[in-house]
Amino acid sequence: MRLRRWQSVTVATLLLCAGTAAYWATLGGMWHRWYPAWNRADLGLLGRISEGESYYTHGPLMVLVSLAAALLLMGYTRIAVQPRPRAGGALLCLGLLVSQLGTLGRIAFVSAASLPVALAGLILLLWGVQALRRLWFPVAILAFMIPLPEVTIAELNFRLKMVATEWGVRLADLAGVTAIRSGNQAFIDGGRSLVVANVCNGLRTLLSLVAFGALYAYVCRLRGAWAVLLFALSIPVALVSNTLRIASLVIAAGTLGVDAATGWFHEASGVGLLVVAMALMFVLEHVLLAIHKRVSGCPLPQGRFSDVLRSESDRGQWARLGYALCGRRALAAAGVMTLSAVLTMWLARPSRGGVSAEQSLLGETVTINGLRYDSYSLDLDDRTLTILEYPQYCYRRYVPTGSGPSPIDVWLLLAGDNRKGIHPPDLCLEGGRAGIIAKNDVTAPRAAGEDVPCRELIVQDQERTYYYLYTYRFGRQYTRSYWHQQLRLLGGGLMGRPTQGALIRVSAAFDAARLEQTRQEAFAMLRLVLPRLDAALP
């Protein structure tokens, strides 16, 4: 008996180590998404956890919730051990395979999303269907610790920021505080203004509250579709709560002053937002319970696990679950995960393509609208190059010889089929604390008559406003969609047909009166750059 217990502990430890190794790169990437300032040596432990613009600081809490829920379910409910080796092994291998594809394609979200799948396969392999039915929630809740792709976060940031500002201003007007919205700014009588930054757009609240809503819906008295409805209502609850917060900030700026609104009131309103959101969830549960009783005419359901609780006489469940770890299935699962760990380390190795391409690719001198622009090269810093895995690039600043137009920066990022080397400019700008106040899809006319789909950004950075125009290249085609390009590059790589990828970005500072002129100058610069790029790349 004692020997089998130690065997169970040993094999369980081996499974834990093999699984951690298989997902080591994924877990490390998630940790740095949870805490972006973790590597900053100038900060203490509290600063590394609290600094940085993270939307997933609740990530470790989801791990603890999952572990606690699993232990409670295993300790207090009956779980039969009826292994399903074929189905479980297939699901485990599927999860590990998806993880490898995510690693190969540099898609961290895909690798992380495969973790609950592999864990469900392991439970099915060792303990069976009933165990998976009982433990599905501890597995599913882990999905809320997985960060969404940064591109998706950036897009949600922008849209929620604009919606929160618009509705916050409307509610403040109803409360008697006159305010006008311009982008993500609220202008208040008396020359005062309030900027709704990314941290106030409600995305952090939305992600955290949806995770809380899942937990609340699982433990509340509602069942089935009613519990699902309560969980779905956590999304509008988060949006409404944040809108009320923005409205209160605008009102505070109009009555107490901008310093108070952005100081102590800002911090207090953040705590108040969570209180309001949780109170709304509690009220909604009781409203749905009342509706359920009126519609069905049935009494409130009993406790979720009242019919499967363990009796006092059944004390051998932990032993049964542990002994299931002593067989060949557990050792085979550990071996498969160990092989997956080795493959992950090989696939995750960074690719280095040289730190610079020929700067002459862009041309040292160009003429736009009869005005000559002379240029000089710029270099990317080592930290940026490391993050992008050392792509080839050309980066030049073009300065007009006369007065009027601003200098124009042109950046070509030539990453080949290294997908990580290409990224949306939106991410860099927001990471550098710049505020995107407008974003539009445009079409840039080309000299050959073929229009180029592009995206333009209007960016506020401290005291200056910048215009950005960018497009992506794959093969001979151009697209404004990051995902379109990434899928084409990934598909080509998986099929053995690597495709040359690139990001082309043009930017310039401008005054409010010169927006249209700056846009036309950027279009003209793009028309000069693309033929050179087409001639240089295969």
Residue pairs with C-beta under 8 A, 6 or more apart in sequence:
4 322
4 323
4 326
5 319
5 322
7 325
7 326
8 322
8 323
8 325
8 326
9 322
11 325
11 326
11 330
11 331
11 334
12 322
12 325
14 331
14 334
15 122
15 325
15 330
15 333
15 334
15 337
18 333
18 334
18 335
18 337
18 338
18 341
19 118
19 122
19 337
20 27
21 337
21 338
21 341
22 96
22 99
22 118
22 337
22 338
22 340
22 341
22 344
23 99
23 111
23 115
23 344
24 341
24 344
25 103
25 111
25 344
25 345
25 348
26 99
26 102
26 103
26 108
26 111
26 112
26 115
29 108
29 111
29 112
30 56
30 59
30 108
30 112
30 145
30 146
30 147
31 38
31 59
32 38
32 39
33 54
33 56
33 59
33 108
33 147
34 54
34 56
34 57
34 59
34 60
34 145
34 147
35 48
35 49
35 52
35 54
35 57
36 51
36 52
36 53
36 54
37 43
37 47
37 48
37 49
37 50
37 51
37 52
38 48
38 49
39 48
40 47
40 48
40 51
43 51
49 57
53 198
53 199
53 430
53 431
54 204
55 147
55 153
55 203
55 204
55 207
56 145
56 147
56 207
57 204
58 144
58 145
58 207
58 208
58 211
59 145
59 147
60 145
62 141
62 142
62 144
62 145
62 211
63 142
63 145
65 138
65 141
65 215
66 138
66 139
66 141
66 142
67 138
69 137
69 138
69 141
70 135
70 138
73 79
73 134
73 135
73 137
73 138
73 305
74 135
74 317
74 318
74 321
75 310
75 318
76 305
76 309
76 310
77 134
77 305
77 308
77 309
77 310
78 308
78 309
78 310
78 314
78 317
79 127
79 130
79 131
79 134
79 135
79 317
79 321
80 128
80 130
80 131
81 127
81 128
81 131
81 320
81 321
81 323
81 324
82 127
82 128
82 129
82 130
83 124
83 125
83 126
83 127
83 128
83 324
83 329
84 124
84 125
84 128
84 129
85 125
85 329
87 124
88 121
88 122
88 123
88 124
88 125
88 126
88 329
89 121
89 125
89 329
89 332
89 333
90 121
91 117
91 118
91 120
91 121
91 124
91 125
92 118
92 121
92 122
92 125
92 333
92 336
93 121
93 336
94 117
94 118
94 121
95 114
95 115
95 116
95 117
95 118
95 119
95 120
95 121
96 114
96 118
96 336
96 337
96 340
98 110
98 111
98 113
98 114
98 117
99 110
99 111
99 114
99 115
99 118
99 340
99 344
100 340
100 343
100 344
100 347
101 107
101 110
101 494
102 108
102 109
102 110
102 111
102 112
102 113
102 114
103 111
103 344
103 347
103 348
104 347
104 493
104 494
105 419
105 486
105 490
105 493
105 494
106 418
106 419
106 420
107 149
107 419
107 486
107 490
108 147
108 149
109 146
109 147
109 148
109 149
112 146
112 147
113 143
113 146
115 142
115 146
116 139
116 140
116 142
116 143
119 139
119 142
120 132
120 136
120 139
122 333
123 131
123 132
123 135
123 139
124 131
124 132
125 329
125 333
126 324
126 325
126 329
126 330
126 333
127 321
127 324
131 321
132 139
134 308
137 218
140 214
141 211
141 214
141 215
144 207
144 210
144 211
144 214
147 153
148 156
150 423
150 427
151 424
151 426
151 427
151 482
151 483
153 203
154 424
154 426
154 427
154 430
155 426
156 203
157 198
157 201
157 203
157 430
158 426
158 436
158 439
160 201
160 202
160 203
160 206
160 239
160 242
161 184
161 196
161 197
161 198
161 200
161 201
162 183
162 184
163 239
164 196
164 200
164 201
164 202
164 242
164 243
164 246
165 181
165 183
165 184
165 185
165 186
165 196
165 246
166 181
167 243
167 246
167 247
168 186
168 196
168 243
168 245
168 246
168 247
168 249
168 250
169 179
169 180
169 181
169 186
169 247
169 250
170 247
171 243
171 244
171 246
171 247
171 250
172 179
172 186
172 247
172 250
172 251
172 254
173 179
175 247
175 251
177 188
177 189
177 250
177 251
177 254
177 255
178 188
178 189
178 254
179 186
179 187
179 188
179 189
179 250
179 254
180 186
180 187
181 187
183 437
183 438
183 458
183 460
184 195
184 196
184 197
184 435
184 437
185 193
185 194
185 195
185 196
185 437
186 193
186 194
186 196
186 250
186 253
187 193
188 194
188 250
188 253
188 254
189 254
190 254
192 253
192 254
192 257
192 258
193 258
194 249
194 250
194 253
194 258
194 261
194 262
195 435
196 246
197 435
198 430
198 435
200 242
200 245
200 246
200 249
201 242
202 238
202 239
202 241
202 242
202 243
202 245
205 238
205 241
205 242
205 273
205 274
205 277
206 235
206 238
206 239
206 242
209 234
209 237
209 238
209 241
209 274
209 277
209 281
210 231
210 234
210 235
210 238
212 234
212 278
212 281
213 230
213 231
213 233
213 234
213 235
213 237
213 281
214 231
214 234
216 230
216 231
216 234
216 281
216 285
217 227
217 228
217 230
217 231
217 234
218 227
218 304
219 304
220 227
220 230
220 285
221 285
221 289
221 300
221 301
222 229
222 230
222 285
222 288
222 289
222 292
222 301
223 301
223 304
226 288
226 292
229 288
230 281
230 284
230 285
230 288
233 281
233 284
234 281
237 277
237 280
237 281
237 284
238 277
240 280
241 273
241 274
241 276
241 277
241 280
242 273
244 273
244 276
245 269
245 270
245 272
245 273
248 265
248 269
248 272
249 261
249 262
249 265
249 266
249 269
250 261
252 260
252 261
252 265
252 269
253 260
253 261
253 262
256 265
289 300
292 298
293 299
293 300
310 317
324 330
350 389
350 390
351 389
351 390
351 418
352 389
352 390
353 389
353 390
353 391
353 392
353 414
353 415
353 416
353 418
353 421
354 390
354 392
355 385
355 390
355 392
356 379
356 392
356 393
356 394
357 392
357 393
357 394
357 412
357 414
358 394
359 377
359 394
359 395
359 396
361 394
361 412
361 532
361 533
361 536
362 375
362 394
362 396
362 410
362 412
362 529
362 532
363 375
363 528
363 532
364 374
364 375
364 396
365 372
365 373
365 374
365 375
366 372
366 373
366 375
366 398
366 525
366 528
367 373
368 405
368 521
368 524
368 525
368 528
369 520
369 521
369 524
371 400
371 401
371 402
371 404
371 405
372 400
372 401
373 398
373 399
373 400
373 401
373 408
374 398
374 399
374 401
375 396
375 397
375 398
375 399
376 396
376 397
376 399
377 394
377 395
377 396
378 395
378 396
378 397
378 409
379 395
380 388
380 393
380 395
385 391
388 413
388 415
388 420
388 421
388 423
389 418
389 420
389 421
390 421
391 413
391 414
391 415
391 416
391 418
391 421
391 422
392 413
392 414
392 415
392 416
393 411
393 412
393 413
393 414
394 410
394 411
394 412
394 414
395 409
395 410
395 411
395 412
396 409
396 410
397 407
397 408
397 409
397 410
398 407
398 408
398 409
398 410
398 525
399 407
400 406
400 407
405 508
405 517
405 518
405 521
406 508
406 509
406 510
406 518
407 508
407 509
408 506
408 507
408 508
408 521
408 522
408 525
409 505
409 506
409 507
409 508
410 504
410 505
410 506
410 525
410 529
411 503
411 504
411 505
411 506
411 507
412 502
412 503
412 504
412 505
412 529
412 533
413 421
413 422
413 502
413 503
413 505
414 500
414 502
414 537
415 421
415 422
415 501
415 502
415 503
416 498
416 500
416 501
417 489
417 492
417 493
417 498
417 499
417 500
417 501
418 501
419 486
419 489
419 490
419 493
419 501
421 501
422 472
422 482
422 485
422 486
422 489
422 501
422 502
422 503
423 482
423 503
424 482
425 457
425 468
425 470
425 503
425 505
426 436
426 439
426 457
429 436
429 457
429 459
429 461
429 468
430 436
432 461
433 461
434 459
434 460
434 461
434 466
435 459
435 460
435 461
436 457
436 458
436 459
437 458
437 459
437 460
438 457
438 458
439 455
439 456
439 457
439 458
440 455
440 456
441 453
441 454
441 455
441 480
442 454
442 455
442 456
442 469
443 451
443 452
443 453
443 454
444 451
444 452
444 454
444 469
444 471
444 523
444 526
444 527
445 451
445 452
445 523
445 527
446 452
446 527
446 530
447 527
447 531
448 531
452 471
452 478
452 526
452 530
453 471
453 478
453 479
453 480
453 481
454 469
454 470
454 471
454 480
454 526
455 469
455 470
455 471
455 480
456 467
456 468
456 469
456 519
456 522
457 467
457 468
457 470
458 465
458 466
458 467
458 468
458 515
459 465
459 466
459 467
459 468
460 466
464 509
465 509
465 510
465 511
465 512
466 507
466 508
466 509
466 510
467 507
467 508
467 509
467 510
467 515
467 518
467 519
467 522
468 505
468 506
468 507
469 505
469 506
469 507
469 519
469 522
469 523
469 526
470 480
470 503
470 504
470 505
470 506
471 478
471 479
471 480
471 503
471 504
471 526
472 478
472 479
472 480
472 481
472 482
472 484
472 485
472 501
472 502
472 503
472 504
473 485
473 500
473 501
473 502
473 503
473 504
473 533
473 537
474 485
474 488
474 489
474 492
474 499
474 500
474 501
475 488
475 492
475 499
475 500
476 534
477 488
478 530
479 485
485 501
488 499
489 499
489 501
492 498
492 499
493 499
500 537
500 538
502 533
502 537
504 526
504 529
504 530
504 533
506 522
506 525
506 526
506 529
507 522
508 518
508 521
508 522
510 517
510 518
